Amino acid sequence: MRKQLVALGLSATLLSGFVGLNNYYVTSAAVAQSASEANVVYSIKTDKTSYKPGDTVKVTVVVDSFDAAKNGIGSTVSTSYIQSLRSSILGCQLGIILDSTAFKSEPTVTDGILSGENNVNYKSNELKCVNENVAHGLFDYTVSNLKLLEFTAVLDSNLADGTYTIKPDTNYTKFAGAGLANSEATYADYYVYCEPISIKVSSSAPKISVNGSMSANQTVAGSASVVISGDFASVTVTKPNGVVTNISSTGSGTFTEPGTYSVLATSSSGVSSTLTFTVSAVDYIKEAGLRTQTSDGVKYILGISPTTTASSLVSKLSSQAKVLNASGSDISSSTTKVATGFKINTTYDNAVYTVILKGDINADGMISLLDINTIQKKILGASTLDTNQTLAADVNSDSRVNVSDIQEIQKHILGIKTITQ
């Protein structure tokens, strides 16, 4: 019995200090092939997954789970028998191997039950810790989140971009424990398991392009398509009005409001890049060969040809507008004819225009005898015209609705003269 204790670095004094425990079985470590087979599962964790050269990496090693009674233990004692015992981790030695390329200086141990000054040894990029007196209490079969060690290590400032490992030394690491065995000194192995981890090191900043160009302070007309490429963790766009928009989830966005924008993209390792650009206003209505006028505070749009469909008008306006019918429904993708009284909502400047189609007095999107009849009734006093109808009925643009307008419509219907929209 004493030979086993000495070999594991445990003291007989430690064990005898547990009142009522007269005999023990003592365990050493064997490497398990998976976490499900292990009695002790421990893990290496870092404060981040990505870093830049010269960063300080905080590393924590914790026991995720400890179960003396798992089926995987190499013992002649049955699982049910061991479950009747009270078990504990009483001693531990731990080896953590740091990538020699990434870490050039000695790490600094800051916390953990193995962090005592006399317990730690660092040599050839391996941090070795031993504690003969962990004595982390008695546990009924399981324990988790036991912090063994916490340390910081500084990445080489000239480190190349890449992936680097921090891994356990499975040959060195051992966990020792004891349990009451009803006067039996039964030997068992604790199976241990730990996955190596990788950290990403990158000094590269994300790339920002606007309409395919990465030039700074560029000016684009009407619409800017922002795309972030490379490694990015967060992307924010500050708009001309000062509102900050987050596009981290997609790394892309389209912006049409005129003014100056600022994009900030940050990689997962904390390297940032910025780009400023300006969107200049584009008069898509003018570009489409249409015109506008304002009367009594109402904006009107003119120049639309009869029988023009809603979808073709949206296309003519470079998809920078929506078409709403007389009831306010969005018909932008339909083949409905655009008629007098419809609304055009320009998305690039959020303006609303009322459609005036010269000659389309009855608002059906066409010029026909029905429109002549409507004017005749107005002239005879049999009916009145609203503001939109009045503007549409003034075909010759003399600010009056009379027989001359009827004649212009007749010429249009006969193909003699087309009404100028």
C-alpha positions in Angstrom: 0.0 0.0 0.0 2.7 2.5 0.9 4.6 1.8 -2.3 1.6 2.8 -4.3 1.2 6.1 -2.3 4.9 7.1 -2.8 4.8 6.3 -6.5 1.9 8.7 -6.9 3.4 11.5 -4.8 0.7 11.1 -2.1 1.5 11.2 1.6 0.1 8.7 4.2 -0.5 11.6 6.5 -2.9 13.1 3.9 -5.0 9.9 3.7 -5.1 9.3 7.4 -6.4 12.8 7.9 -9.9 11.6 6.7 -11.8 10.6 9.8 -13.4 7.2 9.5 -11.5 6.1 6.4 -9.5 3.1 7.5 -8.5 1.5 4.1 -8.4 2.9 0.6 -8.0 1.9 -2.9 -5.6 4.3 -4.7 -5.7 5.2 -8.4 -3.3 6.3 -11.1 -4.1 7.4 -14.6 -4.5 5.7 -18.0 -5.5 7.4 -21.2 -9.1 6.9 -22.4 -9.9 6.9 -26.0 -13.0 9.0 -25.6 -14.7 11.2 -23.0 -17.4 8.6 -22.5 -14.8 6.0 -21.3 -13.0 8.4 -18.9 -13.4 8.8 -15.2 -11.7 12.2 -15.3 -12.6 14.4 -18.2 -10.6 17.7 -18.2 -10.4 20.4 -20.8 -8.2 23.3 -21.9 -10.1 26.5 -22.5 -9.0 29.9 -23.8 -10.6 33.3 -23.4 -11.0 33.7 -27.2 -10.6 31.5 -30.3 -8.8 34.0 -32.4 -5.9 36.3 -31.7 -3.4 38.6 -33.4 0.4 38.4 -33.0 1.5 39.7 -29.6 -1.8 39.1 -27.9 -2.0 37.6 -24.4 -3.8 34.3 -24.3 -5.6 33.3 -21.1 -5.7 29.6 -20.6 -7.8 27.7 -18.1 -7.6 23.9 -17.4 -10.6 22.5 -15.6 -12.0 19.1 -14.6 -15.3 19.0 -16.5 -16.4 15.7 -14.9 -15.0 13.2 -12.4 -16.9 10.0 -11.8 -15.1 7.2 -9.9 -17.9 4.8 -10.7 -18.0 5.0 -14.5 -18.0 1.7 -16.4 -14.8 2.6 -18.0 -12.6 2.3 -14.9 -10.1 -0.5 -15.0 -11.0 -2.2 -11.7 -11.8 -5.6 -10.4 -14.4 -4.0 -8.2 -17.9 -3.8 -9.7 -19.5 -0.5 -10.6 -22.3 -0.9 -8.1 -19.8 -1.6 -5.4 -17.8 1.5 -6.1 -20.9 3.6 -6.2 -21.4 2.7 -2.6 -18.1 4.4 -1.7 -17.3 8.1 -1.4 -14.5 9.1 -3.8 -12.2 12.1 -4.2 -9.3 13.5 -6.3 -6.5 13.7 -3.8 -3.5 14.3 -6.0 -2.7 15.5 -9.5 0.1 16.2 -11.8 -0.7 18.0 -15.1 1.3 18.7 -18.2 0.3 21.3 -20.8 2.3 21.6 -24.0 2.3 25.0 -25.8 3.1 25.4 -29.4 6.8 26.3 -29.5 6.3 28.4 -32.7 3.6 30.5 -31.2 4.8 31.1 -27.6 8.4 32.2 -27.1 8.2 33.4 -23.4 7.4 31.7 -20.2 3.7 31.7 -19.2 2.5 33.3 -16.0 0.5 31.1 -13.7 -2.3 33.1 -12.1 -4.8 30.7 -10.4 -6.0 27.1 -9.9 -5.4 24.4 -7.3 -2.1 23.6 -9.0 -0.9 27.2 -9.0 1.4 27.1 -5.9 4.8 28.5 -6.5 6.6 25.3 -5.7 4.3 23.2 -7.9 5.0 24.7 -11.3 7.8 23.9 -13.7 8.2 25.3 -17.2 10.7 23.8 -19.7 10.8 23.3 -23.4 7.4 24.8 -23.9 5.7 22.5 -21.5 4.1 23.7 -18.3 4.2 20.9 -15.6 2.3 21.2 -12.4 2.2 18.8 -9.4 0.1 19.0 -6.3 0.4 16.2 -3.8 -2.2 17.6 -1.6 -5.2 18.6 -3.7 -7.6 17.2 -1.1 -10.6 18.7 -2.9 -13.0 17.3 -0.3 -15.0 14.2 -0.5 -17.5 13.8 -3.4 -20.4 11.5 -3.8 -19.4 9.9 -7.1 -19.2 13.1 -9.3 -17.6 16.6 -9.4 -17.4 19.2 -12.2 -15.8 22.6 -13.0 -12.8 22.1 -10.8 -10.2 24.7 -11.9 -6.9 23.0 -11.9 -4.8 25.7 -13.5 -5.1 29.2 -15.0 -2.2 30.9 -16.8 -1.5 33.5 -19.4 0.9 33.2 -22.3 2.0 35.8 -24.8 2.0 35.1 -28.6 5.1 36.0 -30.5 4.8 39.4 -32.0 6.1 38.2 -35.4 4.0 35.1 -35.5 2.7 34.2 -39.0 -1.0 33.8 -39.6 -2.2 30.3 -38.9 -3.6 27.8 -36.4 -1.6 26.8 -33.3 -2.2 24.1 -30.7 -2.3 23.8 -26.9 -2.5 20.2 -25.9 -2.2 17.9 -22.9 0.8 15.8 -22.1 -1.0 12.5 -21.7 2.1 10.7 -20.6 2.7 13.0 -17.7 -0.8 13.8 -16.5 -2.1 11.7 -13.6 -5.0 12.0 -11.2 -4.9 10.1 -7.9 -7.7 9.3 -5.5 -8.9 7.0 -2.7 -12.1 5.6 -1.5 -13.3 3.4 1.4 -13.3 -0.2 0.4 -14.6 -2.0 3.4 -11.1 -3.0 4.6 -10.1 -4.0 1.1 -7.1 -2.4 -0.5 -8.2 -2.7 -4.2 -6.2 -1.0 -6.9 -7.9 0.7 -9.8 -6.9 3.1 -12.7 -8.6 6.4 -13.3 -9.1 6.8 -17.1 -8.4 10.4 -18.1 -9.3 12.3 -21.3 -8.6 15.7 -22.7 -8.9 17.1 -26.2 -6.1 19.4 -27.6 -7.4 22.8 -28.8 -6.4 25.1 -31.6 -6.3 28.9 -31.6 -6.4 31.0 -34.7 -3.8 33.8 -35.1 -4.4 36.4 -37.8 -2.9 39.9 -38.4 -5.1 40.4 -41.4 -7.9 42.9 -41.4 -11.2 42.3 -43.1 -11.5 43.8 -46.6 -14.3 46.3 -47.4 -15.5 47.0 -50.9 -18.2 49.4 -52.1 -19.7 48.5 -55.5 -16.7 46.2 -56.1 -14.1 48.8 -55.3 -11.9 49.1 -52.1 -10.9 52.7 -52.8 -11.3 55.0 -49.8 -13.4 58.2 -49.9 -15.1 57.2 -53.2 -18.4 58.7 -54.3 -21.0 56.4 -55.8 -24.2 57.5 -57.6 -27.5 56.5 -56.1 -26.8 53.2 -54.4 -23.8 51.6 -52.6 -23.4 47.8 -52.2 -21.1 47.2 -49.2 -19.4 43.7 -49.1 -17.0 42.5 -46.4 -14.6 39.7 -47.3 -12.1 37.7 -45.2 -12.4 37.0 -41.5 -14.8 39.3 -39.8 -16.6 39.1 -36.5 -18.5 42.5 -36.5 -19.4 45.1 -39.1 -21.0 48.4 -38.4 -22.0 51.1 -40.8 -22.6 54.7 -39.6 -25.1 56.4 -41.9 -25.2 60.1 -42.8 -27.8 60.7 -40.1 -25.5 59.2 -37.4 -27.5 56.0 -37.0 -25.3 52.9 -36.7 -26.4 49.8 -38.6 -25.0 46.4 -37.7 -24.5 44.0 -40.7 -22.3 41.5 -38.9 -24.6 38.6 -39.7 -24.3 38.9 -43.5 -21.3 41.1 -44.0 -23.1 43.0 -46.7 -25.7 45.7 -47.2 -27.1 48.2 -49.7 -27.4 51.9 -48.9 -29.1 54.5 -50.9 -29.6 57.5 -48.7 -27.4 60.4 -50.0 -24.5 61.4 -47.8 -21.3 60.1 -46.3 -21.0 56.6 -44.7 -18.3 55.1 -42.5 -17.8 51.3 -42.3 -15.9 49.6 -39.5 -15.1 45.9 -39.9 -13.3 43.9 -37.1 -11.9 40.4 -37.4 -12.3 37.7 -34.8 -8.8 38.4 -33.7 -9.6 42.1 -33.1 -7.9 43.6 -36.2 -10.0 46.4 -37.7 -10.4 48.1 -41.0 -12.4 51.2 -42.0 -13.7 52.7 -45.2 -15.5 55.9 -45.8 -17.6 56.5 -48.9 -20.3 59.0 -50.1 -23.6 58.2 -51.9 -24.6 61.0 -54.3 -28.2 61.7 -55.0 -29.6 60.4 -58.3 -32.8 61.7 -59.7 -34.2 58.4 -61.0 -37.3 60.1 -62.2 -35.3 62.4 -64.4 -33.1 59.5 -65.5 -36.2 57.7 -66.6 -37.3 60.6 -68.8 -40.2 61.6 -66.5 -40.8 64.9 -64.8 -42.3 66.3 -61.7 -44.3 69.3 -60.6 -45.6 70.5 -57.2 -49.0 72.2 -56.7 -50.4 73.1 -53.3 -47.8 71.1 -51.6 -48.6 67.9 -53.6 -45.9 66.3 -55.7 -47.0 65.0 -59.1 -45.2 62.8 -61.6 -45.8 63.2 -65.3 -44.5 61.8 -68.6 -45.7 58.2 -68.1 -47.0 56.7 -71.4 -50.6 55.3 -71.5 -50.9 51.6 -70.9 -47.5 51.5 -69.0 -47.6 48.7 -66.4 -46.6 49.0 -62.8 -43.7 46.5 -63.1 -42.3 48.2 -66.2 -42.4 51.6 -64.5 -40.5 50.2 -61.5 -37.9 48.8 -63.9 -37.7 52.1 -65.7 -37.0 53.7 -62.3 -34.1 51.3 -61.6 -36.2 49.5 -59.0 -35.9 52.6 -56.8 -39.6 53.0 -56.4 -42.9 51.3 -55.5 -46.2 51.7 -57.3 -49.4 52.0 -55.2 -52.9 51.8 -56.7 -55.8 54.1 -55.8 -56.6 52.0 -52.7 -52.9 52.2 -51.5 -52.0 48.6 -52.3 -48.4 47.9 -53.5 -48.7 46.7 -57.1 -45.1 47.2 -58.1 -44.6 43.7 -59.5 -48.0 43.5 -61.3 -49.0 44.2 -64.9 -51.7 46.6 -63.9 -51.8 49.7 -66.0 -50.5 52.8 -64.2 -53.4 55.3 -64.0 -54.1 58.9 -62.9 -54.2 59.1 -59.1 -51.8 56.2 -58.5 -48.9 56.9 -56.1 -45.2 56.5 -56.8 -43.1 56.1 -53.6 -39.4 56.6 -54.5 -37.4 54.5 -52.1 -34.1 56.3 -52.5 -35.4 59.6 -51.1 -38.7 58.3 -49.6 -40.8 60.8 -51.5 -44.4 60.2 -52.7 -45.7 61.4 -56.1 -49.2 61.3 -57.5 -49.4 60.1 -61.1 -51.0 62.3 -63.7 -51.6 60.7 -67.0 -52.8 63.4 -69.5 -56.0 62.3 -71.1 -56.7 59.6 -68.6 -59.5 61.4 -66.7 -61.4 58.3 -65.6 -58.3 56.7 -64.1 -58.2 53.5 -66.0 -54.7 53.9 -67.4 -55.9 54.4 -71.0 -57.0 57.3 -73.2 -60.4 56.6 -74.8 -63.9 57.9 -75.5 -64.8 57.4 -71.9 -62.4 60.2 -71.0 -64.0 62.5 -73.6 -67.4 61.8 -72.1 -66.1 62.7 -68.6 -64.9 66.1 -69.8 -68.1 66.7 -71.7 -70.1 66.1 -68.5 -67.9 68.6 -66.6 -68.3 71.2 -69.3 -72.1 70.8 -69.3 -72.1 71.0 -65.5 -73.4 67.4 -65.1 -70.4 66.4 -63.0 -67.3 67.8 -61.4 -63.6 66.8 -61.6 -61.4 66.3 -58.6 -57.8 67.8 -58.6 -56.2 64.8 -60.2 -58.9 64.6 -62.9 -58.6 68.3 -63.6 -54.8 68.0 -64.1 -55.3 65.0 -66.4 -58.1 66.7 -68.4 -55.9 69.8 -69.1 -54.4 68.0 -72.0 -53.1 71.2 -73.8 -51.7 72.6 -70.5 -53.4 75.9 -70.7 -54.7 75.6 -67.1 -58.3 75.2 -68.4 -60.5 72.3 -69.2 -62.6 72.9 -72.3 -63.4 71.8 -75.8 -59.8 72.2 -76.9 -58.8 69.4 -74.6 -61.5 67.2 -76.0 -60.1 67.9 -79.5 -56.6 66.9 -78.4 -58.0 63.6 -77.0 -59.9 62.9 -80.3 -56.7 63.5 -82.3 -54.8 61.0 -80.0 -57.5 58.4 -80.4 -57.5 58.8 -84.2 -53.7 58.6 -84.3 -53.4 62.1 -85.7 -51.4 63.6 -82.8 -50.1 61.9 -79.7 -50.8 63.7 -76.4 -47.6 64.9 -74.8 -47.4 63.5 -71.3 
